[in-house]
Amino acid sequence: MKKIIPLCFVLIVINVYSQKFEGLAKTPPMGWNSWNTFETNINEDLIIGMVDSIISKGLKDAGYTYIVLDDGWMARERDAQGNLIADPVKFPKGMKHLADYVHSKGMKFGLYNCAGKLTCAGYPGSRGHEYQDARKYAEWGVDFLKYDWCYTDKLNAEEAYITMRDALYATGRPIILSICEWGNNEPWKWGSKVGHLWRVTGDITNCFDCEVNHGTWSSWGVMKIVYLRDSIRQYTKPDAWNDYDMMEVGNGMTAGEDRAHFALWSIFASPLIMGNDVRNASKETIEILSNKEVIAINQDPLGIHGFKYMEHDSLEVWIKPLKNDAWALCFLNRNTHPYSLNFDWNTHTIHDKIFNKKLQFSQGVYTIRNVYTKKDIGTTKKALQTTIPAHDVLFVVVKK
Ligand code: GLA
């Protein structure tokens, strides 16, 4: 007699094996990634030194948890069984040893690979090895996988990322999946069921407003990244973040530009992944990166991606609704000259129609807190008059 398996049973089984690990990134992930500063020139001593500096400089306490090794951590060839192996010269004690070290410090460990046959720097990619690689990551104690998009030929992006999602899920180890296909296939439309964050653009570079042309592709300064994407804020929510790329704070821009960059990433609820050499970072860089009031805006539990409320001459006002009816406002001066701000609160009503939030200054008095100087600077009764230096921000939180 033929056995008939009920359809609902089949659907339940499929559903159990094909999902992402929920709840791993209720707020935007925070950490450090090796690529922006070191590219493939990474090794065990460097990573251990970075972990130690992140802790001793208070950045772990500020919330930076994930230590992510980008491209170049692996050997050029897989072993005889097809397993990925760590580069034996760069990482002589292997990845499990390094992951154990990171975990022993109360932090989490991340690795990079790629959906194509090769990674972007030409190391072995995961195509055709997805389940085998996922099992290896789980065995080593990986907590975060950044999964890139080079050498993918005609692969369908959503399907390729779903394959890796299912491979990770099958290991039983909760691993964040960081989708990195540069926004080519509108990952904001499908990413939330597949991974926890998705890159929205090509690579960032360490300038405020430039494009660096590499022939077949460009890397982008901070403001270029900001303007490459519009109308995708509705896709961000807890466990599913638009990722504006690893930060360039501390990598050569002015302190004002770094403040603007960090403020915008906070307004966007973007993952905050440092990309600088923390071991020799300046006091000013550490102060920016560890500013708990700015980080609290990024990590606000509502998880709302802010928006540009207005622009006037070189001024842009970016706004993010926060819990308890507080709001973050970032007054950004895009110009290379100082900007004289005169902002009469009572003439402004801010309506976030997507997230159904309204801020009407004429209906009450709000206190104003400058989050970079960590000082209360008055109330919204009086117009705000100040000068914003070139390429800098005035970043405030208002609340009743
Ligand atoms: C791509 C990614 C970068 C980095 C490099 C590594 O360009 O977008 O973030 O991971 O690959 O090769």
Boltz pocket constraint, residues with backbone or C-beta under 6 A from the ligand:
constraints:
  - pocket:
      binder: B
      contacts: [[A, 35], [A, 70], [A, 71], [A, 112], [A, 119], [A, 120], [A, 121], [A, 148], [A, 180], [A, 201], [A, 202], [A, 203]]
      max_distance: 6.0
